[in-house]
C-alpha cells in the first residue's frame, strides 16, 4: 500500500484525510503542484517548490514554507514508496478553519500539506 506524507508524517494513502473544517475543503483555498520524478529525484523540484512557497506567501497561507524542505519531503515520499519514476503531487491548503476564525493574535495556523506519489501516467 502506498504511503502519503501528511503534515510531516507518513500515513497509508487510505488514512490521508483532511478535516471537514479545512480551508481547502470549506472554500477551495489552496495550491498544488504536480511534478515528474525520475531516478528518485523531482524534475526541477526546487523551481516548483520556490514557486509554491512564493504563491503561499502571496495568498497568506504561509510565510515559512522552505522550498528545500518541500523537495526533501517529496523525495522522501518517493523513497518511502520505493518509486524511482513517479508522478508527485503536493497539495497545500489553508488549514483548519476553526483556527482561522480566531484572530491572528490568538492562533497562528499552519497549512495542511499533503504529498502523494503514484507510478507515472501518460498524459
C-alpha positions, 0 to 999 in steps of 0.5 A: 500500500502506498504511503502519503506524507501528511503534515510531516508524517507518513500515513497509508494513502487510505488514512490521508484525510483532511478535516471537514473544517479545512480551508481547502475543503470549506472554500477551495483555498489552496495550491498544488503542484504536480511534478515528474520524478525520475531516478528518485529525484523531482524534475526541477523540484526546487523551481516548483517548490520556490514557486509554491512557497512564493504563491503561499506567501502571496495568498497568506497561507504561509510565510515559512514554507522552505522550498528545500524542505518541500523537495526533501519531503517529496523525495522522501515520499518517493523513497518511502514508496520505493518509486524511482519514476513517479508522478508527485503531487503536493497539495497545500491548503489553508488549514483548519478553519476553526483556527482561522476564525480566531484572530491572528493574535490568538492562533497562528495556523499552519497549512495542511500539506499533503504529498502523494506519489503514484507510478507515472501516467501518460498524459 
